[in-house]
Amino acid sequence: MSEFRFKQFTIRQHRTPMKVGTDGVLLGAWVEVRPSDRRILDIGTGTGVIALMLAQRAPEAQITGVDVVDVAEACENAEQSPWATRVSFAQQPIQQFTAEPFDLIVSNPPFFVEALTCPDPGRSLARHAVELPFEELRDAVVRLLAPMGRFALVLPTQEAARFVALCEGKLAVIRRCEVRTTPRHPAKRVLLEMMHTGEQSTTIATETLTIGTGVSEVFTEEYRLLTHDFYLKF
């Protein structure tokens, strides 16, 4: 699919190896956006879909997307959106990226750590933690996150546990959501929101989200409500 149409913007993805997927849309819709979030960073921005979702949700914020791969298509998507003046992109490894601290950082990061890499180099970069190991993602977030800022990401359940363990003493979970595809299946994804260690409360807000009812193409009301402002079908 070369284009993916949302209610307020369109993602053109002719050249991008990783197309719009459920993980990114879930993260863009689920992460808390506060009025005080004026600077937002999207690590591994790809097509720019999460950056544009956050531009829609945070009308006062400046959003920056960073990716190690070509961001030309993301730039084109932003230029054609209602928020062209508030969204920008940089093609650079996040390990080398420097900027003023951000109030909110989000990432749908590469997550296959031990699995075999994909023959397609573009998809391999996007899906495998080769160019962005979890330790280096953590360190970049710690460096770029403002005091009292939040970091949100989406990962498979096993990788989420690994990432949280690696963040001990540096970033702490404040909110967690386990995502099931249907009521009969175990959680396959975890949405996490984190803060600098020592800045969070002692209570972690825990949630669950089920996407489908188990009947083909029938979605739960909670999933419809979460993504209603974006998906045309809702």
C-alpha positions as CSV (number, residue, x, y, z in Angstrom):
1,M,0.0,0.0,0.0
2,S,1.7,3.2,-1.2
3,E,-0.5,5.5,0.7
4,F,-2.3,5.3,4.1
5,R,-5.0,7.8,4.7
6,F,-5.9,9.1,8.2
7,K,-8.7,11.5,9.0
8,Q,-6.5,14.6,9.0
9,F,-3.4,13.6,7.0
10,T,-2.0,11.0,4.5
11,I,1.1,9.0,4.8
12,R,2.9,8.3,1.5
13,Q,5.1,5.3,1.9
14,H,6.3,4.5,-1.6
15,R,10.0,4.3,-0.7
16,T,9.9,3.4,3.0
17,P,10.6,-0.3,3.7
18,M,8.5,-0.3,6.8
19,K,4.9,0.7,6.2
20,V,2.4,2.1,8.6
21,G,1.6,-0.5,11.2
22,T,-0.5,-1.1,14.3
23,D,2.4,-0.6,16.7
24,G,3.1,2.9,15.6
25,V,-0.5,4.0,15.5
26,L,-1.1,2.5,19.0
27,L,1.9,4.4,20.4
28,G,0.8,7.7,18.8
29,A,-2.7,7.4,20.1
30,W,-1.9,6.0,23.6
31,V,1.0,8.1,24.9
32,E,-0.2,10.9,27.2
33,V,0.2,14.4,25.7
34,R,0.2,17.3,28.2
35,P,-0.4,21.0,27.5
36,S,3.2,21.5,28.8
37,D,4.6,19.3,26.1
38,R,6.1,21.9,23.8
39,R,9.1,19.9,22.4
40,I,8.5,16.4,21.2
41,L,11.0,14.0,19.7
42,D,10.2,10.9,17.6
43,I,13.2,8.5,17.5
44,G,13.2,6.2,14.4
45,T,10.5,8.3,12.7
46,G,10.3,6.3,9.4
47,T,7.3,7.8,7.4
48,G,6.7,10.3,10.1
49,V,3.4,8.8,11.1
50,I,3.8,9.1,14.9
51,A,5.3,12.6,14.6
52,L,2.2,13.7,12.6
53,M,-0.2,12.0,15.1
54,L,1.5,13.9,17.9
55,A,1.3,17.2,15.9
56,Q,-2.5,16.6,15.6
57,R,-2.8,15.9,19.3
58,A,-0.4,18.7,20.6
59,P,-1.4,21.9,18.8
60,E,1.3,24.0,20.6
61,A,4.2,21.6,20.2
62,Q,7.2,21.5,17.9
63,I,7.9,17.9,16.8
64,T,11.2,16.6,15.6
65,G,11.6,13.2,13.9
66,V,15.0,11.6,13.7
67,D,16.0,8.5,11.7
68,V,19.2,6.9,10.5
69,V,17.6,6.3,7.1
70,D,16.4,8.8,4.5
71,V,13.7,11.1,5.9
72,A,12.7,12.6,2.6
73,E,9.4,10.8,2.5
74,A,8.7,11.9,6.1
75,C,9.4,15.5,5.1
76,E,7.0,15.2,2.2
77,N,4.3,13.8,4.4
78,A,4.7,16.7,6.9
79,E,4.7,19.3,4.1
80,Q,1.4,18.0,2.9
81,S,-0.1,17.9,6.4
82,P,-1.9,20.8,8.3
83,W,1.2,21.0,10.6
84,A,4.0,21.6,8.2
85,T,5.4,24.5,10.2
86,R,5.6,22.5,13.4
87,V,7.2,19.2,12.2
88,S,10.8,18.8,11.1
89,F,13.0,15.8,10.5
90,A,16.7,15.0,10.7
91,Q,18.6,12.1,9.1
92,Q,21.1,11.2,11.7
93,P,21.9,8.4,14.2
94,I,20.2,9.4,17.5
95,Q,23.5,8.6,19.2
96,Q,24.9,11.7,17.4
97,F,21.8,13.9,17.6
98,T,22.1,17.0,19.8
99,A,19.3,19.4,20.8
100,E,17.7,21.2,23.7
101,P,15.9,18.7,26.0
102,F,12.5,17.4,25.0
103,D,9.4,17.3,27.2
104,L,8.2,14.1,25.5
105,I,10.2,11.5,23.5
106,V,8.5,8.6,21.7
107,S,9.9,5.6,19.8
108,N,8.7,2.6,17.9
109,P,12.3,1.1,18.0
110,P,13.9,-1.8,16.2
111,F,13.4,-4.7,18.5
112,F,14.7,-8.0,17.2
113,V,17.8,-8.6,19.3
114,E,18.7,-12.2,18.8
115,A,16.7,-13.2,15.7
116,L,18.2,-13.6,12.2
117,T,18.3,-10.4,10.2
118,C,16.0,-9.8,7.3
119,P,17.4,-10.1,3.7
120,D,15.9,-6.7,2.9
121,P,18.5,-4.1,4.2
122,G,15.9,-1.4,4.8
123,R,13.5,-3.7,6.7
124,S,16.5,-5.1,8.7
125,L,17.5,-1.6,9.8
126,A,14.0,-0.9,10.8
127,R,13.2,-4.1,12.6
128,H,16.5,-5.3,14.1
129,A,18.4,-3.6,17.0
130,V,21.6,-3.4,14.9
131,E,22.0,0.3,14.4
132,L,20.2,1.2,17.6
133,P,20.9,-1.3,20.4
134,F,18.7,-0.9,23.4
135,E,21.6,0.4,25.6
136,E,22.2,3.2,23.1
137,L,18.5,4.0,22.8
138,R,18.4,4.3,26.6
139,D,21.4,6.5,26.8
140,A,20.1,8.8,24.1
141,V,16.8,9.2,25.9
142,V,18.5,9.9,29.2
143,R,20.6,12.6,27.5
144,L,17.8,14.2,25.6
145,L,14.9,14.0,28.0
146,A,14.1,17.1,30.0
147,P,13.6,16.9,33.8
148,M,10.1,15.6,34.5
149,G,9.9,14.7,30.8
150,R,8.4,11.3,29.7
151,F,9.6,8.7,27.3
152,A,7.1,6.3,25.6
153,L,7.7,3.3,23.4
154,V,6.1,0.1,22.1
155,L,7.9,-3.3,22.2
156,P,7.0,-7.0,22.1
157,T,6.5,-8.4,25.6
158,Q,9.9,-10.2,25.9
159,E,11.9,-7.2,24.6
160,A,9.9,-4.8,26.8
161,A,11.1,-6.8,29.9
162,R,14.7,-6.7,28.6
163,F,14.5,-2.9,28.0
164,V,13.0,-2.2,31.4
165,A,15.8,-4.2,33.0
166,L,18.5,-2.3,31.1
167,C,17.0,1.0,32.2
168,E,17.1,0.2,35.9
169,G,18.6,3.2,37.8
170,K,18.2,5.5,34.8
171,L,14.6,5.4,33.6
172,A,11.6,4.1,35.5
173,V,8.2,2.9,34.3
174,I,5.2,5.1,35.2
175,R,2.6,3.7,32.9
176,R,2.3,0.3,31.3
177,C,-0.3,-1.2,28.9
178,E,-0.4,-4.8,27.7
179,V,-1.9,-5.2,24.3
180,R,-3.7,-8.3,23.1
181,T,-4.9,-9.0,19.5
182,T,-8.0,-10.8,20.8
183,P,-9.4,-11.8,24.2
184,R,-8.1,-15.4,23.7
185,H,-4.5,-14.5,23.0
186,P,-1.8,-13.5,25.4
187,A,-0.4,-10.0,25.2
188,K,2.0,-9.6,22.3
189,R,3.0,-5.9,22.7
190,V,3.6,-3.6,25.7
191,L,3.3,0.1,25.6
192,L,5.5,1.8,28.2
193,E,5.8,5.3,29.5
194,M,8.9,6.2,31.5
195,M,10.6,9.0,33.4
196,H,14.1,9.7,34.8
197,T,14.6,7.5,37.9
198,G,13.7,9.5,41.0
199,E,11.2,11.8,39.3
200,Q,8.3,9.2,39.1
201,S,5.7,8.3,41.7
202,T,5.9,4.9,43.4
203,T,2.7,3.8,41.7
204,I,2.8,2.4,38.1
205,A,-0.5,2.8,36.2
206,T,-1.2,-0.5,34.6
207,E,-3.7,-1.1,31.7
208,T,-4.7,-3.7,29.2
209,L,-6.0,-3.2,25.7
210,T,-7.6,-5.7,23.4
211,I,-7.7,-4.8,19.7
212,G,-10.1,-7.3,18.2
213,T,-13.1,-9.2,19.4
214,G,-12.0,-12.5,17.8
215,V,-14.4,-12.0,14.9
216,S,-12.6,-11.0,11.7
217,E,-12.5,-7.3,11.1
218,V,-14.5,-6.6,14.3
219,F,-12.7,-4.3,16.7
220,T,-13.3,-3.7,20.4
221,E,-14.9,-0.5,21.6
222,E,-11.8,0.4,23.6
223,Y,-9.6,0.2,20.5
224,R,-12.1,2.1,18.4
225,L,-12.2,4.9,21.0
226,L,-8.4,5.0,21.3
227,T,-7.8,5.4,17.5
228,H,-11.1,7.2,16.6
229,D,-9.4,10.5,15.9
230,F,-7.1,8.9,13.3
231,Y,-8.5,5.8,11.5
232,L,-11.0,6.6,8.7
233,K,-12.9,3.3,9.5
234,F,-13.7,4.5,13.0
